[in-house]
Amino acid sequence: MARKGTIKNMGKVQREMSEARKARAAEKRGAEGKPSSTERLRKAALAEMNGRLAGGKQDHEVPSEKEVANNANLAAAAKGKKPKVEKAPKPAKEPKPKRISALDAAAQVLAASEVPMRAKDMIAAMEAKGLWRSPGGKTPEATLYAAIIREIAAKGTAARFKKHERGVFVAPPRGKGA
């Protein structure tokens, strides 16, 4: 027998093992050549499967008694089926007024103001006028300040805000701003 474990000899090893198995099976059958009980059962199962495949429906294609009864019930229900009643459409809801953003409210407050304002002052004025209310953030003035700086950087002279001093903003003249 060839050495096990080497890749070169693997095919040879498998052939030899297969031949050895066949030889042992032949010994079991004895001199008469009778197949073993396992071999007979295997052949019978193969014959049954070939018969099913060749002629007719397979097990999973034949409906069970339960499936036949269920299909009969469904057919009976379909014959005496009531016509479907269409439901009346629901009335359209009134759209909620869209909340104004902090940046938009700040632009309104700053445009109405005649003095330059800090972000903290704008937040206080927006809440006093009822334009905007903080949703519970800890530092709404820092958020507003950052948003104003971003708008100035993105839009340049077309921005709704103009930096007056460090941390202080004014509304640009009406002819240039939006």
C-alpha positions as CSV (number, residue, x, y, z in Angstrom):
1,M,0.0,0.0,0.0
2,A,1.2,3.5,-0.8
3,R,2.2,6.0,1.9
4,K,-0.6,8.1,3.2
5,G,-0.3,11.8,3.5
6,T,1.5,12.7,0.3
7,I,-0.5,14.6,-2.3
8,K,1.2,12.8,-5.2
9,N,0.1,9.4,-4.0
10,M,-3.4,10.5,-3.0
11,G,-5.2,9.1,-6.1
12,K,-3.3,5.9,-5.8
13,V,-4.2,5.6,-2.1
14,Q,-7.9,6.1,-2.8
15,R,-7.9,3.5,-5.6
16,E,-6.2,1.0,-3.3
17,M,-8.6,1.6,-0.5
18,S,-11.6,1.3,-2.8
19,E,-10.2,-2.0,-4.1
20,A,-9.7,-3.3,-0.6
21,R,-13.3,-2.4,0.4
22,K,-14.6,-4.2,-2.7
23,A,-12.5,-7.3,-1.8
24,R,-13.8,-7.3,1.8
25,A,-17.4,-7.1,0.5
26,A,-16.8,-10.0,-1.9
27,E,-15.4,-12.1,1.0
28,K,-18.5,-11.3,3.1
29,R,-20.7,-12.5,0.2
30,G,-18.9,-15.8,0.3
31,A,-18.2,-18.2,-2.4
32,E,-21.9,-18.2,-3.6
33,G,-21.8,-14.5,-4.5
34,K,-24.9,-13.6,-2.6
35,P,-25.2,-9.8,-1.9
36,S,-25.3,-8.7,1.7
37,S,-28.6,-7.5,3.3
38,T,-27.3,-3.9,3.1
39,E,-26.5,-4.3,-0.6
40,R,-30.0,-5.8,-1.2
41,L,-31.7,-2.9,0.6
42,R,-29.6,-0.4,-1.3
43,K,-30.5,-1.9,-4.6
44,A,-34.2,-2.0,-3.7
45,A,-34.2,1.7,-2.7
46,L,-32.5,2.6,-5.9
47,A,-35.0,0.7,-7.9
48,E,-37.9,2.4,-6.1
49,M,-36.4,5.8,-6.7
50,N,-35.9,5.1,-10.4
51,G,-39.5,3.9,-10.6
52,R,-40.8,7.1,-9.1
53,L,-38.7,9.3,-11.3
54,A,-39.6,7.4,-14.5
55,G,-43.3,7.0,-14.0
56,G,-45.6,9.6,-12.6
57,K,-45.6,12.0,-9.7
58,Q,-43.2,12.1,-6.9
59,D,-44.2,12.1,-3.2
60,H,-44.1,15.9,-2.8
61,E,-46.2,16.3,-6.0
62,V,-49.1,14.2,-4.7
63,P,-51.3,16.2,-2.3
64,S,-52.0,14.7,1.1
65,E,-55.5,14.1,2.4
66,K,-55.2,17.3,4.5
67,E,-54.3,19.4,1.5
68,V,-57.1,17.9,-0.6
69,A,-59.6,18.8,2.2
70,N,-58.2,22.3,2.5
71,N,-58.4,22.9,-1.2
72,A,-62.1,21.7,-1.2
73,N,-62.9,24.1,1.6
74,L,-61.2,27.0,-0.3
75,A,-63.2,26.2,-3.5
76,A,-66.5,26.1,-1.5
77,A,-65.7,29.4,0.1
78,A,-64.8,31.0,-3.3
79,K,-68.2,30.1,-4.7
80,G,-70.1,31.7,-2.0
81,K,-67.8,34.7,-1.7
82,K,-69.3,38.1,-0.8
83,P,-68.4,41.0,-3.1
84,K,-65.7,43.2,-1.8
85,V,-67.0,46.5,-0.4
86,E,-64.7,49.5,-1.1
87,K,-64.0,51.7,1.8
88,A,-64.5,55.4,1.7
89,P,-61.3,57.3,1.5
90,K,-60.1,58.9,4.7
91,P,-60.4,62.7,4.8
92,A,-57.1,64.4,4.2
93,K,-55.4,65.7,7.2
94,E,-54.5,69.4,7.4
95,P,-50.7,69.7,7.0
96,K,-49.0,70.9,10.1
97,P,-47.3,74.2,9.7
98,K,-43.6,73.6,9.2
99,R,-41.4,74.6,12.0
100,I,-39.1,77.5,11.3
101,S,-35.4,76.6,11.7
102,A,-33.1,78.4,14.1
103,L,-31.1,79.9,11.3
104,D,-34.3,81.3,9.6
105,A,-35.6,82.7,12.9
106,A,-32.2,84.3,13.6
107,A,-32.2,85.9,10.2
108,Q,-35.7,87.4,10.9
109,V,-34.6,88.6,14.4
110,L,-31.4,90.2,13.1
111,A,-33.2,91.9,10.2
112,A,-35.7,93.4,12.6
113,S,-32.9,94.5,15.0
114,E,-31.0,97.7,14.5
115,V,-28.1,96.7,16.7
116,P,-25.5,94.0,16.1
117,M,-26.3,90.8,18.1
118,R,-24.5,87.8,19.5
119,A,-25.8,84.3,19.1
120,K,-26.9,84.1,22.7
121,D,-28.9,87.3,22.3
122,M,-30.5,86.0,19.1
123,I,-31.6,82.8,20.8
124,A,-33.2,84.9,23.6
125,A,-35.0,87.2,21.1
126,M,-36.3,84.2,19.0
127,E,-37.8,82.6,22.1
128,A,-39.3,85.9,23.3
129,K,-41.0,86.5,20.0
130,G,-42.1,82.8,19.7
131,L,-40.3,82.2,16.4
132,W,-38.2,79.3,17.7
133,R,-37.8,77.3,20.8
134,S,-34.8,75.1,21.7
135,P,-35.7,71.4,21.5
136,G,-33.7,70.8,24.7
137,G,-30.2,71.2,23.6
138,K,-27.6,72.3,26.1
139,T,-25.9,75.0,23.9
140,P,-28.3,76.2,21.2
141,E,-26.2,79.4,20.9
142,A,-23.1,77.4,19.9
143,T,-25.2,75.5,17.3
144,L,-26.6,78.8,15.9
145,Y,-23.2,80.4,15.9
146,A,-21.7,77.5,13.9
147,A,-24.6,77.6,11.4
148,I,-24.2,81.3,10.8
149,I,-20.5,80.9,10.2
150,R,-21.2,78.0,7.8
151,E,-23.7,80.1,5.9
152,I,-21.3,83.1,5.6
153,A,-18.5,80.8,4.4
154,A,-20.8,79.0,1.8
155,K,-22.7,82.0,0.4
156,G,-20.3,84.8,0.9
157,T,-21.9,88.2,0.2
158,A,-25.3,86.5,-0.5
159,A,-25.5,85.3,3.1
160,R,-28.3,86.5,5.4
161,F,-25.7,87.4,8.0
162,K,-22.6,89.6,8.1
163,K,-19.9,89.4,10.7
164,H,-19.6,92.7,12.6
165,E,-17.0,91.8,15.2
166,R,-15.8,88.6,16.7
167,G,-19.0,86.7,17.8
168,V,-21.2,89.6,16.7
169,F,-23.4,89.6,13.6
170,V,-25.5,92.1,11.7
171,A,-28.0,91.8,8.8
172,P,-26.4,92.9,5.5
173,P,-28.0,95.9,3.7
174,R,-31.4,95.0,2.2
175,G,-30.3,95.5,-1.5
176,K,-27.6,92.7,-1.3
177,G,-29.1,90.1,1.2
178,A,-31.8,87.6,0.6
